[in-house]
Amino acid sequence: MTSVFASSKARAADFVLDFDGLYFSDATSAANKSSESATLYSAFAGFGVDKNNFYQLGWNYSNHTTNSVDAATTIGYAATEMGPEAIMYLNKDRNWRVSLAYDLQANANYTYTGATTEKWEGSALNADIGYQYRWDSDLSIGLRLNYSLDSYSQSVVGSTTTAESYSKTIIYPSLALTLEM
């Protein structure tokens, strides 16, 4: 038991894998039934760029799926995003961290009851702040507060492409698992 808590200091890592996510569901059964659900997750693969591993650079992949049903109306949103991400630890024990990802590619399917599915294309900005509990020198678990802003510049319906200015903002907490090797 003492070995688990004795190794609170982390070492420099050559390679980092990180995953965080949240699943949420809510349903109301009344005269007008309604429900909300969301599956939100992101993954990071990268490496430490300094001796103490306070700074990490790599590639981010995110998936945000939300579904809203109100009586006879359904709105669905499913986005995948990817791009470079930078992570910075804020204290010497490397517990507090912030990250920023600029997803160069963001693609979403937007559905609305009775309408043809729209394919949105654009970019996204994702940021988080969180606390990592160091289980040992290689593994940590954490809690994060995430912010995602997706900006879409065009919509594709069938073979028709239209210039648009759509956006989707999501703020959510998540659980995280980080492996540093």
N, C-alpha and C positions, 0 to 999 in steps of 0.2 A: 504494500500500500504506500509506503514512503517513496518508492521509486516513481510512482505516478506523479506525486506532487513535488518531488525534489528537482525535476527537470523543467522548471518554468521558463528558463531562458532558451531562446531558439538559436539555431546556428544558421549560417549562411546556406542557402539552397541553390543548387544548380537548376532545378526544375520545379515548377509549382503547378498543381492542379487544384482548382477551386470550383465548388458547386454550391449554389444557394437557390432556394425556391419556396413557394407558398401555394397551397391549394385552399380555396375558399368556396363555400356553397351556402346559400340562404334561400329558403322557400316559404311562401305565405299561402295558406289555403283559406280563402274567404270568397266572397261573391265574385271577385276578380282575382284569379290565381296569379301569382307572380313568383319569379325566381331570379336569382343572380348567381353566377358562378365565375370563378377565375382560376386559371392555372398559370403561374408565373414562375419562370426559372431562368437562370443564366449559368454559364460555365466559362471558365477561364483556364487557359494553358499558357504558361510563360516561364520566366526565369528571373532570378534576382540580379540586379545590376551593380550592387555595391557589396563590400565585404560583410557587412552586418545584415544584409537583406532587408533594409528599410525601404528600398524601392524595388518594384517589380514591374516588368513590361511583358506584354503578351497579347494574345488574341481572345476576344470575347465572342460568345455566341449566346443569344437570348431568344426566348420564346414567350410571348404573352398572348394568352387566349382568354377572352371574356365572352360571356353569353348572358343576355338579359331578356327575360320573357315577362310581358305585362299583358294579361288577358290574351288577346289574339295577335299581339305584336311581338316579334322576336328580332333582336339585334345581335348579330354575332361578329366578333372581331378576332382574327388569328394572325399574329405577326411573327416573323422570324427576322433576326437582325444579327449582323456580325461586323466586327471591326477591331481596331487596336484599343488596348486598355492599359492604363497606368494605375498602380496601387502604391500608396505611401502609408507607412506605419508612423504613428504619432508619438509613441513613447518608447523608452529604451527596452522594455520587456516585450514590445511588439504585440500588445493587446488591442490597442485602438488603431483603427485603420480607416482610410478613405480611398475611394477609387473613382475614376472617371473613364468612361468608354465613349468613343465616337464611332458609332456603327455606320460605316460608309454605305452599307447596303441594308435597307429595311424594306421588306415586302409583306403586305398584309392582304388578307381576304376579308372583305366587309360584306355582310349579308343583312338584308332587311326584308321582313315578311312581304312577299309578293313582288320583290324586285330581283333583277338578275345580279348575281354576285359580282362585286367590283374588286379588281385587283389593284391595290395601291402600291406605288413605288416611291422611295425616297431615302431618307437617312434618319438616324436616331442619336440621341444623347442620353446616356445612362450614368447615374452617379449613385454611390452609396456611402454610408458611414456606419461603422459597426464595432462590436467588441468581440475579440477572439479569445476563447479560453484555451490555453495551451495544454493539451492532454499529455503530450511528450514533445520532443524536439522536432518530430516529423508531422504530427497530426494536431489539428486544432478544430474546435467547433465554435460557432459564433451566432450572434444575432445581429441583423442589419436592418437599416431603414433605407429603402431604395426609392429613387426618383427616375422616371423614364419619360422622355419627351420624344415622340416620333413625329416627324414632319414629312408629309408626302407631297410631291410635286406633280404627280400624274396619276390618273385613274384609267384602267383598261377594262372595258366591258365588251366582251366578244372580240371583235377585231378593231374596235374604235378606241383610240388613245386620246385623252383629254387632259390639258394642263389644269391642275387644281392646286388648292392650298388647304389641305386637310391636316389635322393633327390629332394626336391622342396622348393624353397625359395620365400616368398612373403613379401613385405613391403607395407603397406597400411594405410591410415588414417581411422578413424572411429568416429562415434557418440556414446555416452555412456549414460546410465541411471543407477543410483545406488540408492538402497533403503537400509537404515540401520535402523533396528528395535531393 
